[in-house]
Amino acid sequence: MKKILYNAVFLLSFAVILSSCSTCKRIGSGDSFQESENPSVNQIEMYRMSYTQSGNRDLIIDLLPGEATFLMEYTGNSNFRVRLLTNSGQFVQELANANGKYNGVAKYTVPEINPYLLEIRAEGPWSINYY
């Protein structure tokens, strides 16, 4: 009985989501949907992401083709190092390497859509914004 109730709730939720879908358009009699076209890769702009943490962290990020800008701030007193790596761990570019407080910008020209690894080594609070 619980499984039937769970399936009914799921189907009802899906129907509500589909009926309010802003990326779909009605065609024909209004009983069917057709997805609108997605923009091409050239029409997509880099989105802004922001991370605030303390200490070491490895972040998997997606970068789109074009110039990516990284805004970094570190308020600790020890070494702050940020490296950009491929998703397989190959070194791409060092974005920051400073002792003590740091506030800086680094840029990287992304050749194609790929996930990357952002390797942050720090002993204090930091924030990284990229777009």
Secondary structure as UniProt FT lines:
FT   HELIX           2..19
FT   TURN            22..23
FT   STRAND          24..27
FT   TURN            28..31
FT   STRAND          32..35
FT   HELIX           41..43
FT   STRAND          49..54
FT   STRAND          57..63
FT   STRAND          66..74
FT   STRAND          79..86
FT   TURN            87..88
FT   STRAND          91..99
FT   STRAND          102..110
FT   STRAND          114..121
FT   STRAND          125..130
//
